Amino acid sequence: MTKAVIEVGKIYVSASFNNTLVTITDEKGNALGWGSSGLAGFKGTRKATPFAASSAVETVVQKAKDTHGIKEVEVYIKGPGPGRDAALRAIKASGLKISMIADVTPIPHDGPRPKKKRRA
């Protein structure tokens, strides 16, 4: 069984303070593969390290390159975690051509209602 060759894809990196999630999709948004720091074999606080994030990205990218033949990607990064930069470096080092990098971290425009004033 041979998979369809998909040359261009998208990589979504969600970097939280506890974990880093990586998903590779085709241009339409259909998932081709995913991984996380936990899936890469890290547990507890070590999941929140840059090294764990880069390991997760390497395994997912390698699998996508082997099975789907991806060569060029757009990268979407979300979240404030320590794996942001490490994930980007790992994608760059894997040999994929990065056509775009976008930060899609949600930013509240007004946020939740503030606490009521303290009584004196």
MMTF fields as JSON, N, C-alpha, C and O atoms, coordinates in Angstrom:
{
  "mmtfVersion": "1.0.0",
  "mmtfProducer": "UNKNOWN",
  "numBonds": 479,
  "numAtoms": 480,
  "numGroups": 120,
  "numChains": 1,
  "numModels": 1,
  "chainsPerModel": [1],
  "groupsPerChain": [120],
  "chainIdList": ["A"],
  "bondAtomList": [4, 2, 8, 6, 12, 10, 16, 14, 20, 18, 24, 22, 28, 26, 32, 30, 36, 34, 40, 38, 44, 42, 48, 46, 52, 50, 56, 54, 60, 58, 64, 62, 68, 66, 72, 70, 76, 74, 80, 78, 84, 82, 88, 86, 92, 90, 96, 94, 100, 98, 104, 102, 108, 106, 112, 110, 116, 114, 120, 118, 124, 122, 128, 126, 132, 130, 136, 134, 140, 138, 144, 142, 148, 146, 152, 150, 156, 154, 160, 158, 164, 162, 168, 166, 172, 170, 176, 174, 180, 178, 184, 182, 188, 186, 192, 190, 196, 194, 200, 198, 204, 202, 208, 206, 212, 210, 216, 214, 220, 218, 224, 222, 228, 226, 232, 230, 236, 234, 240, 238, 244, 242, 248, 246, 252, 250, 256, 254, 260, 258, 264, 262, 268, 266, 272, 270, 276, 274, 280, 278, 284, 282, 288, 286, 292, 290, 296, 294, 300, 298, 304, 302, 308, 306, 312, 310, 316, 314, 320, 318, 324, 322, 328, 326, 332, 330, 336, 334, 340, 338, 344, 342, 348, 346, 352, 350, 356, 354, 360, 358, 364, 362, 368, 366, 372, 370, 376, 374, 380, 378, 384, 382, 388, 386, 392, 390, 396, 394, 400, 398, 404, 402, 408, 406, 412, 410, 416, 414, 420, 418, 424, 422, 428, 426, 432, 430, 436, 434, 440, 438, 444, 442, 448, 446, 452, 450, 456, 454, 460, 458, 464, 462, 468, 466, 472, 470, 476, 474],
  "bondOrderList": [1, 1, 1, 1, 1, 1, 1, 1, 1, 1, 1, 1, 1, 1, 1, 1, 1, 1, 1, 1, 1, 1, 1, 1, 1, 1, 1, 1, 1, 1, 1, 1, 1, 1, 1, 1, 1, 1, 1, 1, 1, 1, 1, 1, 1, 1, 1, 1, 1, 1, 1, 1, 1, 1, 1, 1, 1, 1, 1, 1, 1, 1, 1, 1, 1, 1, 1, 1, 1, 1, 1, 1, 1, 1, 1, 1, 1, 1, 1, 1, 1, 1, 1, 1, 1, 1, 1, 1, 1, 1, 1, 1, 1, 1, 1, 1, 1, 1, 1, 1, 1, 1, 1, 1, 1, 1, 1, 1, 1, 1, 1, 1, 1, 1, 1, 1, 1, 1, 1],
  "groupList": [{"groupName": "MET", "atomNameList": ["N", "CA", "C", "O"], "elementList": ["N", "C", "C", "O"], "formalChargeList": [0, 0, 0, 0], "bondAtomList": [1, 0, 2, 1, 3, 2], "bondOrderList": [1, 1, 2], "singleLetterCode": "M", "chemCompType": "L-PEPTIDE LINKING"}, {"groupName": "THR", "atomNameList": ["N", "CA", "C", "O"], "elementList": ["N", "C", "C", "O"], "formalChargeList": [0, 0, 0, 0], "bondAtomList": [1, 0, 2, 1, 3, 2], "bondOrderList": [1, 1, 2], "singleLetterCode": "T", "chemCompType": "L-PEPTIDE LINKING"}, {"groupName": "LYS", "atomNameList": ["N", "CA", "C", "O"], "elementList": ["N", "C", "C", "O"], "formalChargeList": [0, 0, 0, 0], "bondAtomList": [1, 0, 2, 1, 3, 2], "bondOrderList": [1, 1, 2], "singleLetterCode": "K", "chemCompType": "L-PEPTIDE LINKING"}, {"groupName": "ALA", "atomNameList": ["N", "CA", "C", "O"], "elementList": ["N", "C", "C", "O"], "formalChargeList": [0, 0, 0, 0], "bondAtomList": [1, 0, 2, 1, 3, 2], "bondOrderList": [1, 1, 2], "singleLetterCode": "A", "chemCompType": "L-PEPTIDE LINKING"}, {"groupName": "VAL", "atomNameList": ["N", "CA", "C", "O"], "elementList": ["N", "C", "C", "O"], "formalChargeList": [0, 0, 0, 0], "bondAtomList": [1, 0, 2, 1, 3, 2], "bondOrderList": [1, 1, 2], "singleLetterCode": "V", "chemCompType": "L-PEPTIDE LINKING"}, {"groupName": "ILE", "atomNameList": ["N", "CA", "C", "O"], "elementList": ["N", "C", "C", "O"], "formalChargeList": [0, 0, 0, 0], "bondAtomList": [1, 0, 2, 1, 3, 2], "bondOrderList": [1, 1, 2], "singleLetterCode": "I", "chemCompType": "L-PEPTIDE LINKING"}, {"groupName": "GLU", "atomNameList": ["N", "CA", "C", "O"], "elementList": ["N", "C", "C", "O"], "formalChargeList": [0, 0, 0, 0], "bondAtomList": [1, 0, 2, 1, 3, 2], "bondOrderList": [1, 1, 2], "singleLetterCode": "E", "chemCompType": "L-PEPTIDE LINKING"}, {"groupName": "GLY", "atomNameList": ["N", "CA", "C", "O"], "elementList": ["N", "C", "C", "O"], "formalChargeList": [0, 0, 0, 0], "bondAtomList": [1, 0, 2, 1, 3, 2], "bondOrderList": [1, 1, 2], "singleLetterCode": "G", "chemCompType": "PEPTIDE LINKING"}, {"groupName": "TYR", "atomNameList": ["N", "CA", "C", "O"], "elementList": ["N", "C", "C", "O"], "formalChargeList": [0, 0, 0, 0], "bondAtomList": [1, 0, 2, 1, 3, 2], "bondOrderList": [1, 1, 2], "singleLetterCode": "Y", "chemCompType": "L-PEPTIDE LINKING"}, {"groupName": "SER", "atomNameList": ["N", "CA", "C", "O"], "elementList": ["N", "C", "C", "O"], "formalChargeList": [0, 0, 0, 0], "bondAtomList": [1, 0, 2, 1, 3, 2], "bondOrderList": [1, 1, 2], "singleLetterCode": "S", "chemCompType": "L-PEPTIDE LINKING"}, {"groupName": "PHE", "atomNameList": ["N", "CA", "C", "O"], "elementList": ["N", "C", "C", "O"], "formalChargeList": [0, 0, 0, 0], "bondAtomList": [1, 0, 2, 1, 3, 2], "bondOrderList": [1, 1, 2], "singleLetterCode": "F", "chemCompType": "L-PEPTIDE LINKING"}, {"groupName": "ASN", "atomNameList": ["N", "CA", "C", "O"], "elementList": ["N", "C", "C", "O"], "formalChargeList": [0, 0, 0, 0], "bondAtomList": [1, 0, 2, 1, 3, 2], "bondOrderList": [1, 1, 2], "singleLetterCode": "N", "chemCompType": "L-PEPTIDE LINKING"}, {"groupName": "LEU", "atomNameList": ["N", "CA", "C", "O"], "elementList": ["N", "C", "C", "O"], "formalChargeList": [0, 0, 0, 0], "bondAtomList": [1, 0, 2, 1, 3, 2], "bondOrderList": [1, 1, 2], "singleLetterCode": "L", "chemCompType": "L-PEPTIDE LINKING"}, {"groupName": "ASP", "atomNameList": ["N", "CA", "C", "O"], "elementList": ["N", "C", "C", "O"], "formalChargeList": [0, 0, 0, 0], "bondAtomList": [1, 0, 2, 1, 3, 2], "bondOrderList": [1, 1, 2], "singleLetterCode": "D", "chemCompType": "L-PEPTIDE LINKING"}, {"groupName": "TRP", "atomNameList": ["N", "CA", "C", "O"], "elementList": ["N", "C", "C", "O"], "formalChargeList": [0, 0, 0, 0], "bondAtomList": [1, 0, 2, 1, 3, 2], "bondOrderList": [1, 1, 2], "singleLetterCode": "W", "chemCompType": "L-PEPTIDE LINKING"}, {"groupName": "ARG", "atomNameList": ["N", "CA", "C", "O"], "elementList": ["N", "C", "C", "O"], "formalChargeList": [0, 0, 0, 0], "bondAtomList": [1, 0, 2, 1, 3, 2], "bondOrderList": [1, 1, 2], "singleLetterCode": "R", "chemCompType": "L-PEPTIDE LINKING"}, {"groupName": "PRO", "atomNameList": ["N", "CA", "C", "O"], "elementList": ["N", "C", "C", "O"], "formalChargeList": [0, 0, 0, 0], "bondAtomList": [1, 0, 2, 1, 3, 2], "bondOrderList": [1, 1, 2], "singleLetterCode": "P", "chemCompType": "L-PEPTIDE LINKING"}, {"groupName": "GLN", "atomNameList": ["N", "CA", "C", "O"], "elementList": ["N", "C", "C", "O"], "formalChargeList": [0, 0, 0, 0], "bondAtomList": [1, 0, 2, 1, 3, 2], "bondOrderList": [1, 1, 2], "singleLetterCode": "Q", "chemCompType": "L-PEPTIDE LINKING"}, {"groupName": "HIS", "atomNameList": ["N", "CA", "C", "O"], "elementList": ["N", "C", "C", "O"], "formalChargeList": [0, 0, 0, 0], "bondAtomList": [1, 0, 2, 1, 3, 2], "bondOrderList": [1, 1, 2], "singleLetterCode": "H", "chemCompType": "L-PEPTIDE LINKING"}],
  "groupTypeList": [0, 1, 2, 3, 4, 5, 6, 4, 7, 2, 5, 8, 4, 9, 3, 9, 10, 11, 11, 1, 12, 4, 1, 5, 1, 13, 6, 2, 7, 11, 3, 12, 7, 14, 7, 9, 9, 7, 12, 3, 7, 10, 2, 7, 1, 15, 2, 3, 1, 16, 10, 3, 3, 9, 9, 3, 4, 6, 1, 4, 4, 17, 2, 3, 2, 13, 1, 18, 7, 5, 2, 6, 4, 6, 4, 8, 5, 2, 7, 16, 7, 16, 7, 15, 13, 3, 3, 12, 15, 3, 5, 2, 3, 9, 7, 12, 2, 5, 9, 0, 5, 3, 13, 4, 1, 16, 5, 16, 18, 13, 7, 16, 15, 16, 2, 2, 2, 15, 15, 3],
  "groupIdList": [1, 2, 3, 4, 5, 6, 7, 8, 9, 10, 11, 12, 13, 14, 15, 16, 17, 18, 19, 20, 21, 22, 23, 24, 25, 26, 27, 28, 29, 30, 31, 32, 33, 34, 35, 36, 37, 38, 39, 40, 41, 42, 43, 44, 45, 46, 47, 48, 49, 50, 51, 52, 53, 54, 55, 56, 57, 58, 59, 60, 61, 62, 63, 64, 65, 66, 67, 68, 69, 70, 71, 72, 73, 74, 75, 76, 77, 78, 79, 80, 81, 82, 83, 84, 85, 86, 87, 88, 89, 90, 91, 92, 93, 94, 95, 96, 97, 98, 99, 100, 101, 102, 103, 104, 105, 106, 107, 108, 109, 110, 111, 112, 113, 114, 115, 116, 117, 118, 119, 120],
  "secStructList": [7, 7, 7, 7, 7, 7, 7, 3, 3, 3, 3, 3, 3, 3, 3, 7, 1, 1, 7, 3, 3, 3, 3, 3, 3, 3, 6, 6, 7, 7, 3, 3, 3, 3, 3, 3, 6, 6, 6, 6, 6, 7, 7, 4, 4, 4, 4, 4, 1, 2, 2, 2, 2, 2, 2, 2, 2, 2, 2, 2, 2, 2, 2, 2, 2, 2, 2, 2, 7, 7, 7, 3, 3, 3, 3, 3, 3, 3, 1, 1, 1, 6, 2, 2, 2, 2, 2, 2, 2, 2, 2, 2, 2, 6, 6, 7, 3, 3, 3, 3, 3, 3, 3, 7, 7, 7, 7, 7, 1, 1, 7, 1, 7, 7, 7, 7, 7, 7, 7, 7],
  "xCoordList": [0.846, 0.0, 0.886, 1.67, 0.775, 1.559, 0.668, -0.483, 1.223, 0.487, 0.691, 1.679, -0.256, -0.134, 1.011, 1.196, 1.764, 2.887, 2.336, 1.706, 2.588, 2.124, 3.369, 4.052, 3.666, 4.908, 4.833, 5.813, 3.663, 3.517, 2.562, 1.501, 2.933, 2.089, 2.172, 2.814, 1.501, 1.514, 1.898, 1.501, 2.671, 3.041, 2.486, 2.763, 1.702, 1.142, 1.869, 1.87, 2.492, 3.206, 2.481, 2.364, 1.993, 1.34, 2.247, 2.376, 2.874, 3.857, 3.265, 3.192, 2.846, 2.346, 3.485, 4.601, 3.207, 4.251, 4.534, 5.562, 3.639, 3.799, 4.146, 4.665, 3.875, 4.061, 4.18, 3.878, 4.615, 4.659, 4.002, 4.436, 2.957, 2.228, 2.57, 2.653, 2.769, 3.13, 2.18, 1.992, 1.576, 0.702, 1.122, 1.346, 1.225, 1.527, 0.273, -0.319, -0.126, -1.314, -0.966, 0.101, -1.901, -1.743, -2.294, -2.65, -2.368, -2.798, -4.247, -4.614, -5.08, -6.486, -6.723, -7.794, -5.745, -5.889, -6.123, -6.393, -6.026, -6.171, -4.881, -3.805, -4.981, -3.802, -3.079, -3.694, -1.764, -0.92, -0.146, 0.199, 0.124, 0.854, 0.905, 0.769, 1.101, 1.183, 2.117, 2.466, 2.515, 3.37, 3.433, 2.948, 4.035, 4.183, 5.449, 6.092, 5.791, 6.959, 6.732, 7.659, 5.501, 5.177, 5.291, 5.772, 4.854, 4.931, 6.386, 6.716, 7.25, 8.672, 9.401, 10.598, 8.699, 9.293, 9.634, 10.269, 9.231, 9.535, 8.352, 7.195, 8.659, 7.59, 7.796, 8.914, 6.701, 6.778, 7.308, 6.937, 8.181, 8.675, 9.618, 9.84, 10.184, 11.093, 10.353, 10.974, 9.021, 8.232, 8.269, 8.11, 8.478, 8.416, 9.763, 9.961, 10.7, 12.02, 12.134, 11.418, 13.021, 13.242, 13.746, 13.419, 14.538, 15.054, 13.924, 13.928, 12.956, 11.812, 11.001, 10.514, 10.858, 10.116, 10.817, 10.171, 12.128, 12.856, 12.817, 12.759, 12.85, 12.748, 11.387, 11.294, 10.34, 8.991, 8.874, 8.315, 9.399, 9.336, 10.114, 9.644, 11.296, 12.119, 11.409, 11.429, 10.773, 10.103, 8.917, 8.72, 8.126, 6.947, 7.358, 6.774, 8.35, 8.79, 9.389, 9.141, 10.166, 10.783, 9.719, 9.812, 8.705, 7.62, 6.856, 6.507, 6.598, 5.865, 6.686, 6.134, 7.991, 8.846, 8.893, 8.863, 8.964, 9.057, 7.757, 7.776, 6.622, 5.357, 4.679, 3.992, 4.851, 4.115, 5.002, 4.496, 6.306, 7.212, 7.115, 7.264, 6.869, 6.737, 8.098, 9.108, 8.108, 9.359, 9.292, 10.305, 8.093, 7.947, 6.796, 5.753, 6.983, 5.95, 5.729, 6.608, 4.524, 4.215, 4.111, 3.507, 4.696, 4.742, 3.852, 3.962, 2.971, 2.091, 2.421, 2.269, 2.879, 3.279, 2.285, 1.916, 1.849, 0.883, 1.377, 1.841, 1.278, 1.573, 2.891, 3.755, 3.04, 4.197, 5.288, 6.225, 5.194, 6.069, 7.518, 7.871, 8.364, 9.796, 10.14, 11.274, 9.18, 9.47, 9.305, 9.529, 8.915, 8.664, 9.878, 9.829, 10.956, 12.149, 12.81, 13.294, 12.825, 13.46, 12.738, 13.377, 11.419, 10.647, 10.968, 11.117, 11.072, 11.397, 12.784, 12.978, 13.746, 15.105, 15.13, 15.851, 14.335, 14.301, 13.698, 14.148, 12.677, 12.078, 13.107, 13.248, 13.824, 14.854, 15.957, 16.429, 16.358, 17.448, 17.037, 17.893, 15.73, 15.267, 15.366, 15.201, 15.631, 15.808, 14.555, 14.573, 13.475, 12.267, 12.429, 13.06, 11.848, 11.878, 10.714, 9.565, 11.001, 9.967, 9.564, 10.368, 8.303, 7.841, 7.237, 7.199, 6.758, 6.128, 6.163, 6.031, 6.343, 6.244, 5.23, 5.357, 4.212, 3.181, 2.991, 2.964, 2.859, 2.553, 1.053, 0.542, 0.349, -1.112, -1.554, -2.64, -0.714, -1.056, -2.267, -2.253, -3.308, -4.486, -4.177, -3.565, -4.602, -4.363, -5.713, -6.465, -6.037, -7.324, -7.323, -6.353, -8.406, -8.499, -8.93, -8.482, -9.78, -10.186, -10.067, -9.929, -10.115, -9.936, -11.171, -12.209, -11.06, -12.206, -12.492, -11.66, -13.664, -14.052, -13.142, -12.88, -12.656, -11.755, -12.484, -13.706, -11.69, -12.276, -12.882, -12.469, -13.885, -14.498, -13.526, -12.629, -13.717, -12.82, -12.831, -13.862, -11.688, -11.563, -12.155, -11.927, -12.912, -13.509, -12.499, -11.716, -12.506, -11.524, -11.908, -11.175],
  "yCoordList": [-1.187, 0.0, 1.243, 1.44, 2.069, 3.294, 4.492, 4.568, 5.396, 6.614, 7.645, 7.6, 8.578, 9.654, 10.586, 10.897, 11.022, 11.929, 13.344, 13.892, 13.91, 15.263, 16.109, 15.939, 17.016, 17.778, 18.943, 19.246, 19.607, 20.796, 20.489, 19.903, 20.882, 20.633, 21.767, 22.79, 21.563, 22.544, 21.839, 20.698, 22.525, 21.989, 22.922, 24.122, 22.366, 23.13, 22.714, 21.537, 23.681, 23.425, 24.153, 25.378, 23.405, 24.0, 23.799, 22.686, 24.883, 24.805, 25.359, 26.574, 24.471, 24.911, 24.821, 24.438, 25.169, 25.112, 23.678, 23.423, 22.734, 21.349, 20.37, 19.29, 20.715, 19.769, 20.524, 21.715, 19.836, 20.41, 19.429, 18.283, 19.878, 19.042, 19.461, 20.654, 18.49, 18.761, 17.986, 16.784, 18.666, 18.011, 18.436, 19.619, 17.461, 17.757, 17.456, 16.383, 18.425, 18.252, 18.533, 19.063, 18.162, 18.564, 19.98, 20.609, 20.483, 21.872, 22.105, 23.215, 21.06, 21.197, 21.114, 21.496, 20.622, 20.507, 19.09, 18.886, 18.099, 16.699, 16.227, 16.344, 15.696, 15.305, 14.14, 13.147, 14.278, 13.215, 12.517, 11.342, 13.23, 12.652, 13.629, 14.839, 13.094, 13.966, 13.342, 12.165, 14.145, 13.662, 14.683, 15.806, 14.274, 15.177, 14.807, 13.796, 15.642, 15.355, 14.072, 13.289, 13.866, 12.649, 11.417, 10.379, 11.516, 10.389, 10.08, 8.94, 11.082, 10.888, 10.218, 9.95, 9.942, 9.187, 9.991, 9.465, 11.246, 12.075, 12.07, 12.022, 12.119, 12.128, 13.28, 13.756, 13.717, 14.73, 16.061, 16.534, 16.661, 18.002, 18.005, 19.053, 16.826, 16.794, 16.984, 17.305, 16.788, 17.044, 18.516, 18.859, 19.389, 20.834, 21.427, 22.634, 20.598, 21.113, 21.321, 20.681, 22.202, 22.395, 21.133, 20.893, 20.333, 19.103, 18.121, 17.465, 18.027, 17.146, 17.611, 16.793, 18.921, 19.469, 19.146, 18.748, 19.312, 19.022, 17.534, 17.164, 16.68, 15.237, 14.883, 14.07, 15.498, 15.241, 15.665, 14.937, 16.839, 17.344, 16.431, 16.129, 15.99, 15.139, 13.845, 13.427, 13.196, 11.925, 12.12, 11.324, 13.173, 13.417, 13.778, 13.273, 14.641, 15.074, 13.897, 13.747, 13.076, 11.929, 10.97, 10.47, 10.715, 9.824, 10.399, 9.668, 11.715, 12.354, 12.354, 12.173, 12.554, 12.541, 11.147, 11.003, 10.121, 8.752, 8.296, 7.721, 8.55, 8.008, 8.896, 8.38, 10.21, 11.101, 11.932, 12.558, 11.946, 12.663, 14.175, 14.869, 14.694, 16.146, 16.822, 16.346, 17.946, 18.674, 20.117, 20.687, 20.72, 22.137, 22.293, 21.656, 23.147, 23.305, 24.768, 25.615, 25.029, 26.286, 25.946, 24.939, 26.781, 26.491, 27.471, 28.686, 26.923, 27.725, 27.388, 26.242, 28.394, 28.172, 28.847, 30.005, 28.097, 28.632, 28.344, 27.24, 29.333, 29.114, 29.707, 30.031, 29.849, 30.524, 29.579, 30.04, 28.294, 27.314, 27.358, 28.058, 26.599, 26.578, 25.826, 25.903, 25.107, 24.336, 25.086, 24.519, 26.362, 27.147, 27.209, 26.753, 27.767, 27.978, 26.651, 26.472, 25.727, 24.437, 23.678, 23.017, 23.766, 23.089, 23.686, 22.96, 25.001, 25.672, 25.271, 25.019, 25.212, 24.804, 23.364, 23.039, 22.498, 21.094, 20.927, 20.084, 21.73, 21.681, 22.123, 21.503, 23.204, 23.726, 22.679, 22.491, 22.005, 21.034, 19.747, 19.0, 19.486, 18.242, 18.277, 17.247, 19.442, 19.539, 19.963, 20.041, 20.238, 20.717, 22.188, 22.95, 22.58, 23.988, 24.684, 24.269, 25.732, 26.472, 27.664, 28.562, 27.664, 28.754, 29.892, 31.03, 29.593, 30.627, 30.214, 29.035, 31.2, 30.972, 31.967, 33.171, 31.461, 32.337, 32.027, 30.864, 33.08, 32.921, 33.118, 34.22, 32.054, 32.112, 32.018, 31.514, 32.502, 32.489, 33.381, 34.553, 32.853, 33.685, 34.781, 34.521, 35.997, 37.128, 37.729, 38.139, 37.789, 38.368, 39.872, 40.557, 40.385, 41.816, 42.583, 43.709, 41.999, 42.671, 41.745, 42.22, 40.467, 39.51, 39.359, 39.959, 38.551, 38.327, 39.536, 40.433, 39.549, 40.638, 40.643, 39.588, 41.832, 41.887, 41.598, 41.716, 41.212, 40.954, 42.213, 43.322, 42.036, 43.23, 43.904, 43.262, 45.207, 46.009, 45.484, 45.041, 45.54, 45.123, 46.168, 47.367, 45.698, 46.66, 47.014, 46.164, 48.289, 48.752, 48.399, 48.726],
  "zCoordList": [0.0, 0.0, 0.0, 0.929, -1.01, -1.078, -0.777, -1.208, -0.045, 0.298, -0.798, -1.531, -0.905, -1.888, -1.5, -0.323, -2.479, -2.212, -2.054, -2.958, -0.895, -0.586, -0.345, 0.666, -1.269, -1.187, -0.211, 0.47, -0.136, 0.7, 1.845, 1.631, 3.054, 4.209, 5.203, 4.961, 6.341, 7.417, 8.711, 8.951, 9.536, 10.847, 11.907, 11.901, 12.815, 13.93, 15.201, 15.563, 15.882, 17.128, 18.242, 18.215, 19.224, 20.383, 21.594, 22.104, 22.05, 23.129, 24.419, 24.603, 25.305, 26.605, 27.616, 27.266, 28.855, 29.88, 30.317, 30.944, 30.0, 30.445, 29.338, 29.619, 28.09, 27.006, 25.68, 25.61, 24.646, 23.311, 22.346, 22.233, 21.651, 20.705, 19.285, 18.991, 18.403, 17.021, 16.115, 16.302, 15.13, 14.165, 12.761, 12.502, 11.858, 10.452, 9.646, 9.768, 8.816, 7.993, 6.533, 6.221, 5.638, 4.248, 4.103, 5.1, 2.883, 2.675, 3.077, 3.463, 2.988, 3.35, 4.848, 5.321, 5.609, 7.049, 7.533, 8.716, 6.645, 7.048, 7.708, 7.121, 8.917, 9.691, 9.031, 8.642, 8.912, 8.366, 9.474, 9.349, 10.548, 11.669, 12.82, 12.634, 14.01, 15.179, 16.201, 16.109, 17.173, 18.241, 19.355, 19.224, 20.442, 21.579, 22.337, 22.053, 23.303, 24.126, 24.921, 25.127, 25.363, 26.102, 25.23, 25.684, 23.986, 23.055, 22.704, 22.376, 22.772, 22.48, 23.639, 23.537, 24.743, 25.843, 27.08, 27.995, 27.136, 28.298, 29.261, 28.843, 30.553, 31.555, 32.52, 32.717, 33.115, 34.169, 33.676, 32.602, 34.473, 34.159, 32.955, 32.349, 32.6, 31.45, 30.13, 29.117, 30.127, 28.922, 28.546, 27.374, 29.521, 29.301, 28.922, 29.057, 28.446, 28.09, 26.58, 25.809, 26.16, 24.727, 24.024, 22.862, 24.729, 24.128, 23.816, 22.774, 24.735, 24.513, 23.309, 22.529, 23.16, 22.02, 20.712, 19.743, 20.676, 19.443, 19.116, 17.944, 20.13, 19.898, 19.302, 18.382, 19.834, 19.327, 17.866, 17.046, 17.545, 16.174, 15.233, 14.136, 15.65, 14.795, 14.44, 13.282, 15.43, 15.155, 14.212, 13.294, 14.432, 13.594, 12.175, 11.216, 12.028, 10.7, 9.924, 8.727, 10.598, 9.926, 9.411, 8.29, 10.241, 9.832, 8.632, 7.705, 8.656, 7.562, 6.277, 5.191, 6.387, 5.199, 4.592, 3.37, 5.432, 4.932, 4.283, 3.195, 4.945, 4.447, 3.409, 2.527, 3.485, 2.594, 1.661, 0.729, 1.896, 1.005, 1.1, 0.094, 2.292, 2.468, 2.302, 2.82, 1.567, 1.342, 1.807, 2.211, 1.752, 2.089, 3.07, 2.916, 4.09, 5.116, 5.482, 5.326, 5.973, 6.647, 8.13, 8.497, 8.977, 10.406, 11.162, 10.998, 11.989, 12.844, 14.284, 14.706, 15.056, 16.445, 17.369, 17.17, 18.396, 19.353, 20.765, 21.054, 21.637, 23.044, 23.499, 22.684, 24.832, 25.414, 25.93, 26.581, 25.663, 26.305, 25.869, 24.92, 26.571, 26.273, 24.983, 24.512, 24.411, 23.216, 21.909, 20.839, 21.977, 20.754, 19.844, 18.702, 20.343, 19.521, 19.157, 18.039, 20.114, 19.869, 18.762, 17.943, 18.732, 17.691, 16.325, 15.342, 16.268, 15.006, 14.515, 13.326, 15.432, 15.065, 14.571, 13.629, 15.213, 14.81, 13.422, 12.645, 13.106, 11.765, 10.73, 9.676, 11.042, 10.144, 9.924, 8.803, 11.006, 10.923, 10.209, 9.734, 10.131, 9.514, 7.991, 7.338, 7.425, 5.985, 5.23, 4.002, 5.943, 5.279, 4.924, 5.656, 3.783, 3.381, 4.077, 3.927, 4.832, 5.553, 4.695, 4.448, 4.24, 3.382, 4.187, 3.72, 5.41, 6.23, 7.688, 8.016, 8.565, 10.007, 10.541, 10.319, 11.253, 11.807, 13.283, 13.686, 14.086, 15.503, 15.665, 15.466, 16.025, 16.141, 17.599, 17.89, 18.517, 19.934, 20.188, 19.81, 20.817, 21.074, 22.094, 23.13, 21.793, 22.695, 23.066, 22.181, 24.36, 24.744, 24.499, 24.827, 23.924, 23.644, 24.884, 25.099, 25.691, 26.923, 28.124, 29.252, 27.914, 28.987, 29.853, 29.575, 30.91, 31.787, 32.67, 32.799, 33.27, 34.155, 35.389, 35.968, 35.795, 36.948, 38.257, 38.351, 39.272, 40.59, 41.154, 40.815, 42.035, 42.625, 43.587, 44.134, 43.786, 44.641, 46.067, 46.573, 46.693, 48.084, 49.007, 48.844, 49.971, 50.93, 51.991, 52.416, 52.436, 53.417, 54.851, 55.785]
}
